[in-house]
Amino acid sequence: MPNNQISIAVFVTGGTFDKEYDELSGTLFFKKSHVKEMLTLGRSLVSTRVETLMMKDSLVMTDADRDLIAAKCISAKEKNIVITHGTDTMENTARYLAPRVSNKTIIITGAMVPYKFGSSDGQFNLGSALAYAQLLPAGVYVAMNGRFFQWDNVRKNKKAGYFEERKKNRQ
């Protein structure tokens, strides 16, 4: 790895990103993370360390889960971190991490459609998150739909199906 290349920790927490579909029962479930496969298919040359912390739907994530995520961010040797996360509560996790983790660039990303469906936005969001992790200053951000948002200025617009600023007059 060249001396100027940034190494990024990628922490997997589950979410739609990693869900699979059971055709017999018609349900979504977790089997394994697809992040390493996505990095390979994307031909990523970014130095990454991928670690699965949990495989959960973000709607059932607890503060104990967020404590684990924060502890992993704090103890990571990398200063740049991407967290794959369910979209329903990623803004909650961003707000939880911001006051607890400092001097690191943390990008939380996810997918609205499971990667295994083939039409997922996950590959694009993961690539964007890796780029933002290399470029943004220390802080906690959410990256979705080709945009990034600061931890205190993001919300999921459930009617439109995308993320947007929480406050209107702030970038």
N, C-alpha and C positions, 0 to 999 in steps of 0.2 A: 504494500500500500504506500503510495507517495506520501511524503511528510505533510503536504497541505490538504490531504483528503480527510474529510470529516467522517468519523465512525458514528453510526446511529443505532441506538437500541430500539428495537421494535417489540413492544409489549402487546400481546394478544389477550383480549378479554372476552371475545365471543361476538355477540351481536349478529345482525343479519349477514354481515360480512362472511361469516363462517357457517351459516346454516345450510342444511341439505334438505331435500324433499323426499319423504317416504310416499311413494305412489300408492301403496296399498292402504295406508291409513289416512293419507291426505294431510299429514302433519309435517311441520318443519322440526328438525332436530340437529344436534351437534354430533359430529363424528371426530373430526380433527381440523386443525387450522389449515387454511389454504394459502397463507401468506408466503411461505417459501416457494410454493408453486407459482404464485403470482409474480414474485420477484424474478424467478427464472424465466417465465414467459415474457415478462416485460424487458428482459435482457438488462436488468439493472446492474450497473457497475459500482453502485454505492456500497461502501463497506457497512454491513449490517450484522447485528446479533439479534436473532429472533428468539423470544422467550414467551411461552404460553403461561399466563398467570391464572386464567380461568376460562371456561367456555360457558358464558351465561348470557341470557337475554338481559338487556340492560334494565328492563322493567322490574326484574327481581334482584338487581344489584343493591347491596346494603352499604352502610358506612364502613362496616368491617372490610368489605371488598375494596372500597375506595381507600381505606387505610393501607391495605396491601399494595395497591397501585402507587400510592404516595411513597411508601417505604421503598419500593423497587426503584422509583424515580430518584429518590434521594441517594440511595446506595449505588446506583449505576455509575460506572466509571465514565460512561459517555455523557457529554454535556448536551447532546441532541437526542431527542426521544420522540418516537411516533407510537401512539397507542391506538390500536384498532378497538372499536367500541360500538355498541348498539346506538342507533340514532335517537331513540326515544328519551334517553337521559344523559347523552354526552355533554350537554351544557351544564347539567348538575355536577358531573365529575370535573369539568373544567373549573367551575366555581369552587369545588372542594379542594382541588390541587393548588390553585393560585396562591392562597396564603400559606401553604404548607411546603411548597417546593420553590427554591430560589436558585438563581444563577444557572438555570438550564432552559433550553428551548424545547417545549413540549407541544406536540401537535397531536390532537385527537381527531381521528377520522373514522368513517364507517361507510356503509352502503345502504341504499334504500331497497336494493334487490340483491338476493344472495348471489355470490360469485358463481356458484354451480349452475345457475339458471342460464348463463351464457350472455345475457343481456344486462349484466350487472354494471353499475357505476363504480363498483369497488376497485377495479384495476386503475381507473382514472384517478379516483380519490387517493389511493395509496401512493401513486406516482406523484401527485400534487403534494401530498403530505411530506414525502421524502425531500422534495425540492424546497418546500417551505422550511423544513427542519434545518436545512443547510443555509438558508438565507436570512431568516428572521432573528431578531435579537432575543435574548433570554425573556421568557414569559410563557404563558399558557394560551394556546390558540385552538380553535376548531377549524378544520379544513374540509370543506365539502363543496361539490359542484364547481371546482376550479377557483374557489375563493377562500380566503382565510378571514377569520373573525377573532378579535380579542375575547378572552374568557368572559368578560363582563358585558359583552355587546353582541350576543348571538342568541337566536331562538330558532327552533324548528317550526316552519310554517306548515302545519299538518294538512291544511286545505290545498295548498299549492304543491306540496311535496318537495320543498327545498329549504335551505337555511338562509337566514337574512339577519340584518342588524336588528338588535333589540330596540335601540334608541335611534331615532330618525336622523339627528344632526351630527352623527359621529361616524368616522371611517374606521 
